[in-house]
Amino acid sequence: MGHMKTTLELPDQLLRSAKATAARKGVTLKVLFTEALEAKLASAENKDEPWRRHFGALKGLRAESRKIEKVMEREFEGVDREEWR
């Protein structure tokens, strides 16, 4: 993996906070900024399509939905159409 140098202008307070955080974590500013940017970019990818992040959690609901639909079908089969006219 290659590296590129760049210059950034940051608000004074943000840079002071970043330096303090890096010191507490025992890492360099380069490492802190790299980790922070990687996390932000990964988060941005998920925010482009927020439904993707939670889609896997909904997989189990398909089977549950089918069960509910079958119960409803059975119940409606027992409804006398003449009563509802």
Gaussian input, Z-matrix of N, CA and C with variables (Angstrom, degrees):
# hf/3-21g

backbone

0 1
 N
 C     1     B1
 C     2     B2     1     A1
 N     3     B3     2     A2     1     D1
 C     4     B4     3     A3     2     D2
 C     5     B5     4     A4     3     D3
 N     6     B6     5     A5     4     D4
 C     7     B7     6     A6     5     D5
 C     8     B8     7     A7     6     D6
 N     9     B9     8     A8     7     D7
 C    10    B10     9     A9     8     D8
 C    11    B11    10    A10     9     D9
 N    12    B12    11    A11    10    D10
 C    13    B13    12    A12    11    D11
 C    14    B14    13    A13    12    D12
 N    15    B15    14    A14    13    D13
 C    16    B16    15    A15    14    D14
 C    17    B17    16    A16    15    D15
 N    18    B18    17    A17    16    D16
 C    19    B19    18    A18    17    D17
 C    20    B20    19    A19    18    D18
 N    21    B21    20    A20    19    D19
 C    22    B22    21    A21    20    D20
 C    23    B23    22    A22    21    D21
 N    24    B24    23    A23    22    D22
 C    25    B25    24    A24    23    D23
 C    26    B26    25    A25    24    D24
 N    27    B27    26    A26    25    D25
 C    28    B28    27    A27    26    D26
 C    29    B29    28    A28    27    D27
 N    30    B30    29    A29    28    D28
 C    31    B31    30    A30    29    D29
 C    32    B32    31    A31    30    D30
 N    33    B33    32    A32    31    D31
 C    34    B34    33    A33    32    D32
 C    35    B35    34    A34    33    D33
 N    36    B36    35    A35    34    D34
 C    37    B37    36    A36    35    D35
 C    38    B38    37    A37    36    D36
 N    39    B39    38    A38    37    D37
 C    40    B40    39    A39    38    D38
 C    41    B41    40    A40    39    D39
 N    42    B42    41    A41    40    D40
 C    43    B43    42    A42    41    D41
 C    44    B44    43    A43    42    D42
 N    45    B45    44    A44    43    D43
 C    46    B46    45    A45    44    D44
 C    47    B47    46    A46    45    D45
 N    48    B48    47    A47    46    D46
 C    49    B49    48    A48    47    D47
 C    50    B50    49    A49    48    D48
 N    51    B51    50    A50    49    D49
 C    52    B52    51    A51    50    D50
 C    53    B53    52    A52    51    D51
 N    54    B54    53    A53    52    D52
 C    55    B55    54    A54    53    D53
 C    56    B56    55    A55    54    D54
 N    57    B57    56    A56    55    D55
 C    58    B58    57    A57    56    D56
 C    59    B59    58    A58    57    D57
 N    60    B60    59    A59    58    D58
 C    61    B61    60    A60    59    D59
 C    62    B62    61    A61    60    D60
 N    63    B63    62    A62    61    D61
 C    64    B64    63    A63    62    D62
 C    65    B65    64    A64    63    D63
 N    66    B66    65    A65    64    D64
 C    67    B67    66    A66    65    D65
 C    68    B68    67    A67    66    D66
 N    69    B69    68    A68    67    D67
 C    70    B70    69    A69    68    D68
 C    71    B71    70    A70    69    D69
 N    72    B72    71    A71    70    D70
 C    73    B73    72    A72    71    D71
 C    74    B74    73    A73    72    D72
 N    75    B75    74    A74    73    D73
 C    76    B76    75    A75    74    D74
 C    77    B77    76    A76    75    D75
 N    78    B78    77    A77    76    D76
 C    79    B79    78    A78    77    D77
 C    80    B80    79    A79    78    D78
 N    81    B81    80    A80    79    D79
 C    82    B82    81    A81    80    D80
 C    83    B83    82    A82    81    D81
 N    84    B84    83    A83    82    D82
 C    85    B85    84    A84    83    D83
 C    86    B86    85    A85    84    D84
 N    87    B87    86    A86    85    D85
 C    88    B88    87    A87    86    D86
 C    89    B89    88    A88    87    D87
 N    90    B90    89    A89    88    D88
 C    91    B91    90    A90    89    D89
 C    92    B92    91    A91    90    D90
 N    93    B93    92    A92    91    D91
 C    94    B94    93    A93    92    D92
 C    95    B95    94    A94    93    D93
 N    96    B96    95    A95    94    D94
 C    97    B97    96    A96    95    D95
 C    98    B98    97    A97    96    D96
 N    99    B99    98    A98    97    D97
 C   100   B100    99    A99    98    D98
 C   101   B101   100   A100    99    D99
 N   102   B102   101   A101   100   D100
 C   103   B103   102   A102   101   D101
 C   104   B104   103   A103   102   D102
 N   105   B105   104   A104   103   D103
 C   106   B106   105   A105   104   D104
 C   107   B107   106   A106   105   D105
 N   108   B108   107   A107   106   D106
 C   109   B109   108   A108   107   D107
 C   110   B110   109   A109   108   D108
 N   111   B111   110   A110   109   D109
 C   112   B112   111   A111   110   D110
 C   113   B113   112   A112   111   D111
 N   114   B114   113   A113   112   D112
 C   115   B115   114   A114   113   D113
 C   116   B116   115   A115   114   D114
 N   117   B117   116   A116   115   D115
 C   118   B118   117   A117   116   D116
 C   119   B119   118   A118   117   D117
 N   120   B120   119   A119   118   D118
 C   121   B121   120   A120   119   D119
 C   122   B122   121   A121   120   D120
 N   123   B123   122   A122   121   D121
 C   124   B124   123   A123   122   D122
 C   125   B125   124   A124   123   D123
 N   126   B126   125   A125   124   D124
 C   127   B127   126   A126   125   D125
 C   128   B128   127   A127   126   D126
 N   129   B129   128   A128   127   D127
 C   130   B130   129   A129   128   D128
 C   131   B131   130   A130   129   D129
 N   132   B132   131   A131   130   D130
 C   133   B133   132   A132   131   D131
 C   134   B134   133   A133   132   D132
 N   135   B135   134   A134   133   D133
 C   136   B136   135   A135   134   D134
 C   137   B137   136   A136   135   D135
 N   138   B138   137   A137   136   D136
 C   139   B139   138   A138   137   D137
 C   140   B140   139   A139   138   D138
 N   141   B141   140   A140   139   D139
 C   142   B142   141   A141   140   D140
 C   143   B143   142   A142   141   D141
 N   144   B144   143   A143   142   D142
 C   145   B145   144   A144   143   D143
 C   146   B146   145   A145   144   D144
 N   147   B147   146   A146   145   D145
 C   148   B148   147   A147   146   D146
 C   149   B149   148   A148   147   D147
 N   150   B150   149   A149   148   D148
 C   151   B151   150   A150   149   D149
 C   152   B152   151   A151   150   D150
 N   153   B153   152   A152   151   D151
 C   154   B154   153   A153   152   D152
 C   155   B155   154   A154   153   D153
 N   156   B156   155   A155   154   D154
 C   157   B157   156   A156   155   D155
 C   158   B158   157   A157   156   D156
 N   159   B159   158   A158   157   D157
 C   160   B160   159   A159   158   D158
 C   161   B161   160   A160   159   D159
 N   162   B162   161   A161   160   D160
 C   163   B163   162   A162   161   D161
 C   164   B164   163   A163   162   D162
 N   165   B165   164   A164   163   D163
 C   166   B166   165   A165   164   D164
 C   167   B167   166   A166   165   D165
 N   168   B168   167   A167   166   D166
 C   169   B169   168   A168   167   D167
 C   170   B170   169   A169   168   D168
 N   171   B171   170   A170   169   D169
 C   172   B172   171   A171   170   D170
 C   173   B173   172   A172   171   D171
 N   174   B174   173   A173   172   D172
 C   175   B175   174   A174   173   D173
 C   176   B176   175   A175   174   D174
 N   177   B177   176   A176   175   D175
 C   178   B178   177   A177   176   D176
 C   179   B179   178   A178   177   D177
 N   180   B180   179   A179   178   D178
 C   181   B181   180   A180   179   D179
 C   182   B182   181   A181   180   D180
 N   183   B183   182   A182   181   D181
 C   184   B184   183   A183   182   D182
 C   185   B185   184   A184   183   D183
 N   186   B186   185   A185   184   D184
 C   187   B187   186   A186   185   D185
 C   188   B188   187   A187   186   D186
 N   189   B189   188   A188   187   D187
 C   190   B190   189   A189   188   D188
 C   191   B191   190   A190   189   D189
 N   192   B192   191   A191   190   D190
 C   193   B193   192   A192   191   D191
 C   194   B194   193   A193   192   D192
 N   195   B195   194   A194   193   D193
 C   196   B196   195   A195   194   D194
 C   197   B197   196   A196   195   D195
 N   198   B198   197   A197   196   D196
 C   199   B199   198   A198   197   D197
 C   200   B200   199   A199   198   D198
 N   201   B201   200   A200   199   D199
 C   202   B202   201   A201   200   D200
 C   203   B203   202   A202   201   D201
 N   204   B204   203   A203   202   D202
 C   205   B205   204   A204   203   D203
 C   206   B206   205   A205   204   D204
 N   207   B207   206   A206   205   D205
 C   208   B208   207   A207   206   D206
 C   209   B209   208   A208   207   D207
 N   210   B210   209   A209   208   D208
 C   211   B211   210   A210   209   D209
 C   212   B212   211   A211   210   D210
 N   213   B213   212   A212   211   D211
 C   214   B214   213   A213   212   D212
 C   215   B215   214   A214   213   D213
 N   216   B216   215   A215   214   D214
 C   217   B217   216   A216   215   D215
 C   218   B218   217   A217   216   D216
 N   219   B219   218   A218   217   D217
 C   220   B220   219   A219   218   D218
 C   221   B221   220   A220   219   D219
 N   222   B222   221   A221   220   D220
 C   223   B223   222   A222   221   D221
 C   224   B224   223   A223   222   D222
 N   225   B225   224   A224   223   D223
 C   226   B226   225   A225   224   D224
 C   227   B227   226   A226   225   D225
 N   228   B228   227   A227   226   D226
 C   229   B229   228   A228   227   D227
 C   230   B230   229   A229   228   D228
 N   231   B231   230   A230   229   D229
 C   232   B232   231   A231   230   D230
 C   233   B233   232   A232   231   D231
 N   234   B234   233   A233   232   D232
 C   235   B235   234   A234   233   D233
 C   236   B236   235   A235   234   D234
 N   237   B237   236   A236   235   D235
 C   238   B238   237   A237   236   D236
 C   239   B239   238   A238   237   D237
 N   240   B240   239   A239   238   D238
 C   241   B241   240   A240   239   D239
 C   242   B242   241   A241   240   D240
 N   243   B243   242   A242   241   D241
 C   244   B244   243   A243   242   D242
 C   245   B245   244   A244   243   D243
 N   246   B246   245   A245   244   D244
 C   247   B247   246   A246   245   D245
 C   248   B248   247   A247   246   D246
 N   249   B249   248   A248   247   D247
 C   250   B250   249   A249   248   D248
 C   251   B251   250   A250   249   D249
 N   252   B252   251   A251   250   D250
 C   253   B253   252   A252   251   D251
 C   254   B254   253   A253   252   D252

   B1=1.4544
   B2=1.5186
   B3=1.3259
   B4=1.4516
   B5=1.5138
   B6=1.3004
   B7=1.4629
   B8=1.5112
   B9=1.3070
   B10=1.4372
   B11=1.5149
   B12=1.3075
   B13=1.4586
   B14=1.5129
   B15=1.3285
   B16=1.4530
   B17=1.5189
   B18=1.3003
   B19=1.4586
   B20=1.5130
   B21=1.3153
   B22=1.4610
   B23=1.5179
   B24=1.3062
   B25=1.4618
   B26=1.5128
   B27=1.3217
   B28=1.4534
   B29=1.5198
   B30=1.3160
   B31=1.4615
   B32=1.5337
   B33=1.3436
   B34=1.4711
   B35=1.5235
   B36=1.3303
   B37=1.4701
   B38=1.5234
   B39=1.3294
   B40=1.4638
   B41=1.5208
   B42=1.3314
   B43=1.4589
   B44=1.5281
   B45=1.3307
   B46=1.4705
   B47=1.5318
   B48=1.3036
   B49=1.4668
   B50=1.5253
   B51=1.3143
   B52=1.4662
   B53=1.5231
   B54=1.3294
   B55=1.4700
   B56=1.5278
   B57=1.3163
   B58=1.4723
   B59=1.5253
   B60=1.3231
   B61=1.4708
   B62=1.5254
   B63=1.3196
   B64=1.4659
   B65=1.5274
   B66=1.3380
   B67=1.4736
   B68=1.5232
   B69=1.3340
   B70=1.4718
   B71=1.5192
   B72=1.3429
   B73=1.4675
   B74=1.5307
   B75=1.3399
   B76=1.4673
   B77=1.5137
   B78=1.3421
   B79=1.4671
   B80=1.5221
   B81=1.3163
   B82=1.4599
   B83=1.5236
   B84=1.3226
   B85=1.4698
   B86=1.5307
   B87=1.3266
   B88=1.4694
   B89=1.5275
   B90=1.3220
   B91=1.4757
   B92=1.5258
   B93=1.3272
   B94=1.4694
   B95=1.5263
   B96=1.3373
   B97=1.4666
   B98=1.5249
   B99=1.3230
   B100=1.4642
   B101=1.5231
   B102=1.3406
   B103=1.4708
   B104=1.5233
   B105=1.3336
   B106=1.4617
   B107=1.5197
   B108=1.3273
   B109=1.4638
   B110=1.5244
   B111=1.3320
   B112=1.4699
   B113=1.5291
   B114=1.3357
   B115=1.4661
   B116=1.5293
   B117=1.3258
   B118=1.4706
   B119=1.5237
   B120=1.3218
   B121=1.4623
   B122=1.5272
   B123=1.3275
   B124=1.4723
   B125=1.5199
   B126=1.3231
   B127=1.4621
   B128=1.5175
   B129=1.3287
   B130=1.4681
   B131=1.5163
   B132=1.3363
   B133=1.4664
   B134=1.5197
   B135=1.3284
   B136=1.4607
   B137=1.5191
   B138=1.3250
   B139=1.4590
   B140=1.5132
   B141=1.3491
   B142=1.4586
   B143=1.5225
   B144=1.3124
   B145=1.4536
   B146=1.5255
   B147=1.3498
   B148=1.4669
   B149=1.5219
   B150=1.3160
   B151=1.4614
   B152=1.5220
   B153=1.3208
   B154=1.4660
   B155=1.5208
   B156=1.3240
   B157=1.4606
   B158=1.5240
   B159=1.3231
   B160=1.4596
   B161=1.5204
   B162=1.3140
   B163=1.4586
   B164=1.5185
   B165=1.3266
   B166=1.4612
   B167=1.5149
   B168=1.3192
   B169=1.4606
   B170=1.5246
   B171=1.3194
   B172=1.4651
   B173=1.5224
   B174=1.3375
   B175=1.4512
   B176=1.5169
   B177=1.3210
   B178=1.4591
   B179=1.5163
   B180=1.3045
   B181=1.4575
   B182=1.5264
   B183=1.3377
   B184=1.4666
   B185=1.5217
   B186=1.3150
   B187=1.4610
   B188=1.5223
   B189=1.3300
   B190=1.4645
   B191=1.5276
   B192=1.3196
   B193=1.4733
   B194=1.5197
   B195=1.3414
   B196=1.4699
   B197=1.5244
   B198=1.3415
   B199=1.4677
   B200=1.5299
   B201=1.3100
   B202=1.4694
   B203=1.5218
   B204=1.3391
   B205=1.4694
   B206=1.5210
   B207=1.3360
   B208=1.4724
   B209=1.5206
   B210=1.3299
   B211=1.4631
   B212=1.5257
   B213=1.3184
   B214=1.4651
   B215=1.5266
   B216=1.3287
   B217=1.4706
   B218=1.5247
   B219=1.3432
   B220=1.4694
   B221=1.5246
   B222=1.3314
   B223=1.4561
   B224=1.5259
   B225=1.3184
   B226=1.4642
   B227=1.5222
   B228=1.3300
   B229=1.4620
   B230=1.5221
   B231=1.3239
   B232=1.4619
   B233=1.5264
   B234=1.3151
   B235=1.4669
   B236=1.5367
   B237=1.3164
   B238=1.4650
   B239=1.5284
   B240=1.3191
   B241=1.4621
   B242=1.5290
   B243=1.3017
   B244=1.4587
   B245=1.5192
   B246=1.3282
   B247=1.4658
   B248=1.5097
   B249=1.3145
   B250=1.4688
   B251=1.5163
   B252=1.2885
   B253=1.4785
   B254=1.4741
   A1=108.29
   A2=116.65
   A3=121.19
   A4=111.70
   A5=114.73
   A6=121.18
   A7=108.39
   A8=116.30
   A9=122.81
   A10=108.96
   A11=116.61
   A12=120.10
   A13=108.67
   A14=115.45
   A15=120.83
   A16=108.65
   A17=115.73
   A18=121.27
   A19=108.19
   A20=116.25
   A21=121.51
   A22=109.70
   A23=116.01
   A24=120.62
   A25=107.17
   A26=115.71
   A27=120.98
   A28=109.34
   A29=117.02
   A30=119.28
   A31=109.46
   A32=116.37
   A33=121.64
   A34=112.20
   A35=116.93
   A36=120.77
   A37=111.33
   A38=117.16
   A39=120.53
   A40=110.43
   A41=117.14
   A42=120.20
   A43=110.94
   A44=117.56
   A45=120.04
   A46=110.44
   A47=115.80
   A48=120.44
   A49=110.60
   A50=117.20
   A51=121.27
   A52=110.51
   A53=117.02
   A54=120.45
   A55=110.77
   A56=116.47
   A57=120.40
   A58=110.35
   A59=116.90
   A60=120.80
   A61=110.68
   A62=116.77
   A63=120.71
   A64=110.25
   A65=116.46
   A66=120.00
   A67=110.90
   A68=117.00
   A69=120.60
   A70=111.23
   A71=116.36
   A72=120.80
   A73=112.24
   A74=115.61
   A75=119.20
   A76=113.02
   A77=116.37
   A78=121.11
   A79=109.10
   A80=115.45
   A81=120.23
   A82=109.76
   A83=115.65
   A84=119.72
   A85=110.14
   A86=116.55
   A87=120.54
   A88=110.37
   A89=116.50
   A90=120.77
   A91=109.98
   A92=117.16
   A93=120.88
   A94=110.99
   A95=116.70
   A96=120.10
   A97=111.49
   A98=117.15
   A99=120.73
   A100=110.37
   A101=116.65
   A102=120.64
   A103=111.11
   A104=116.44
   A105=120.27
   A106=111.07
   A107=117.29
   A108=120.51
   A109=111.19
   A110=117.12
   A111=120.50
   A112=110.84
   A113=116.91
   A114=120.84
   A115=110.56
   A116=116.65
   A117=120.57
   A118=110.78
   A119=117.55
   A120=120.71
   A121=111.30
   A122=117.31
   A123=120.62
   A124=109.79
   A125=116.62
   A126=121.11
   A127=110.95
   A128=116.90
   A129=120.84
   A130=110.99
   A131=117.57
   A132=120.67
   A133=110.32
   A134=116.81
   A135=120.46
   A136=111.73
   A137=117.48
   A138=120.43
   A139=112.16
   A140=116.93
   A141=119.06
   A142=110.19
   A143=115.76
   A144=121.30
   A145=107.43
   A146=116.68
   A147=119.40
   A148=113.93
   A149=117.82
   A150=119.93
   A151=110.77
   A152=118.98
   A153=120.75
   A154=111.95
   A155=115.96
   A156=120.48
   A157=111.06
   A158=117.77
   A159=121.69
   A160=112.96
   A161=117.46
   A162=120.53
   A163=112.35
   A164=117.09
   A165=120.54
   A166=112.44
   A167=117.06
   A168=121.11
   A169=111.40
   A170=116.99
   A171=120.76
   A172=112.77
   A173=117.66
   A174=121.25
   A175=112.81
   A176=116.22
   A177=120.95
   A178=113.51
   A179=117.52
   A180=120.17
   A181=112.47
   A182=117.09
   A183=119.03
   A184=111.02
   A185=116.26
   A186=120.73
   A187=110.29
   A188=116.22
   A189=120.64
   A190=110.41
   A191=116.57
   A192=120.57
   A193=111.09
   A194=116.51
   A195=119.60
   A196=111.36
   A197=116.68
   A198=120.35
   A199=109.95
   A200=116.78
   A201=121.14
   A202=110.32
   A203=116.79
   A204=120.30
   A205=111.15
   A206=117.66
   A207=121.05
   A208=111.08
   A209=117.04
   A210=120.93
   A211=109.35
   A212=116.85
   A213=120.32
   A214=111.17
   A215=116.83
   A216=120.18
   A217=110.65
   A218=116.52
   A219=120.22
   A220=110.67
   A221=116.16
   A222=120.19
   A223=111.59
   A224=116.73
   A225=119.53
   A226=112.31
   A227=117.53
   A228=119.91
   A229=110.17
   A230=117.40
   A231=121.54
   A232=113.17
   A233=117.71
   A234=120.76
   A235=108.91
   A236=114.45
   A237=120.40
   A238=108.31
   A239=116.49
   A240=121.21
   A241=112.19
   A242=117.51
   A243=121.60
   A244=111.47
   A245=117.01
   A246=120.57
   A247=112.06
   A248=117.57
   A249=121.09
   A250=112.47
   A251=118.92
   A252=120.73
   A253=111.63
   D1=128.35
   D2=-179.83
   D3=-82.22
   D4=168.49
   D5=178.41
   D6=-129.54
   D7=147.04
   D8=178.25
   D9=-130.83
   D10=140.98
   D11=176.72
   D12=-90.95
   D13=145.56
   D14=176.30
   D15=-148.52
   D16=162.24
   D17=177.86
   D18=-117.13
   D19=132.73
   D20=179.24
   D21=-122.83
   D22=144.68
   D23=170.54
   D24=-102.74
   D25=121.34
   D26=-178.40
   D27=-121.88
   D28=150.21
   D29=173.65
   D30=-59.64
   D31=141.34
   D32=-177.25
   D33=-51.15
   D34=-47.21
   D35=-176.76
   D36=-63.74
   D37=-38.12
   D38=178.79
   D39=-64.54
   D40=-43.31
   D41=179.53
   D42=-65.33
   D43=-41.69
   D44=177.82
   D45=-61.48
   D46=-43.42
   D47=179.36
   D48=-64.40
   D49=-40.92
   D50=179.32
   D51=-64.21
   D52=-43.17
   D53=178.93
   D54=-62.40
   D55=-42.07
   D56=179.60
   D57=-65.57
   D58=-42.22
   D59=179.55
   D60=-64.64
   D61=-44.01
   D62=178.83
   D63=-60.92
   D64=-42.41
   D65=179.30
   D66=-63.28
   D67=-43.64
   D68=178.90
   D69=-61.60
   D70=-39.64
   D71=-178.86
   D72=-80.26
   D73=-13.80
   D74=-178.67
   D75=73.51
   D76=32.41
   D77=179.01
   D78=-124.82
   D79=167.38
   D80=177.22
   D81=-81.55
   D82=164.01
   D83=174.75
   D84=-60.29
   D85=-37.61
   D86=179.21
   D87=-57.84
   D88=-46.65
   D89=179.54
   D90=-65.05
   D91=-45.42
   D92=-179.38
   D93=-59.89
   D94=-47.75
   D95=-179.28
   D96=-66.31
   D97=-39.16
   D98=179.20
   D99=-62.23
   D100=-47.97
   D101=179.05
   D102=-61.87
   D103=-43.23
   D104=-178.27
   D105=-65.06
   D106=-42.34
   D107=-179.62
   D108=-68.21
   D109=-40.64
   D110=176.71
   D111=-60.19
   D112=-43.78
   D113=179.77
   D114=-64.88
   D115=-41.78
   D116=-179.70
   D117=-64.98
   D118=-42.54
   D119=179.58
   D120=-65.89
   D121=-40.54
   D122=177.77
   D123=-63.66
   D124=-41.16
   D125=178.49
   D126=-65.35
   D127=-39.62
   D128=-179.73
   D129=-63.91
   D130=-36.21
   D131=178.34
   D132=-62.82
   D133=-40.88
   D134=179.58
   D135=-70.57
   D136=-30.27
   D137=-178.37
   D138=-76.29
   D139=-20.70
   D140=177.34
   D141=-59.67
   D142=-38.01
   D143=178.96
   D144=-137.95
   D145=79.29
   D146=-173.67
   D147=-57.54
   D148=-27.02
   D149=-179.53
   D150=-63.45
   D151=-29.26
   D152=-179.26
   D153=-63.00
   D154=-35.95
   D155=-178.22
   D156=-61.25
   D157=-35.25
   D158=-174.62
   D159=-104.02
   D160=-5.88
   D161=-174.26
   D162=-57.77
   D163=-43.48
   D164=-179.87
   D165=-59.56
   D166=-32.59
   D167=-179.62
   D168=-69.77
   D169=-20.00
   D170=-177.64
   D171=-92.91
   D172=-4.56
   D173=-177.89
   D174=-51.61
   D175=-44.54
   D176=-177.05
   D177=-66.45
   D178=-18.21
   D179=-178.65
   D180=-73.62
   D181=-21.49
   D182=178.97
   D183=-59.39
   D184=-47.42
   D185=179.90
   D186=-64.51
   D187=-40.76
   D188=178.92
   D189=-63.49
   D190=-41.32
   D191=178.93
   D192=-62.67
   D193=-41.55
   D194=178.08
   D195=-61.22
   D196=-41.24
   D197=178.76
   D198=-60.95
   D199=-45.14
   D200=-179.05
   D201=-63.78
   D202=-43.23
   D203=179.06
   D204=-60.65
   D205=-41.48
   D206=179.57
   D207=-64.03
   D208=-41.99
   D209=178.01
   D210=-61.69
   D211=-44.51
   D212=-179.63
   D213=-63.86
   D214=-41.48
   D215=178.12
   D216=-59.92
   D217=-45.52
   D218=179.82
   D219=-60.89
   D220=-43.67
   D221=-179.06
   D222=-64.47
   D223=-42.92
   D224=-178.68
   D225=-71.62
   D226=-25.42
   D227=175.36
   D228=-63.73
   D229=-28.29
   D230=-178.58
   D231=-86.31
   D232=-2.77
   D233=-179.41
   D234=-80.88
   D235=131.74
   D236=177.29
   D237=-80.74
   D238=112.70
   D239=-177.49
   D240=-60.69
   D241=-31.92
   D242=-179.91
   D243=-63.64
   D244=-34.41
   D245=179.76
   D246=-66.58
   D247=-24.81
   D248=-174.16
   D249=-98.97
   D250=7.63
   D251=177.19
   D252=-89.03

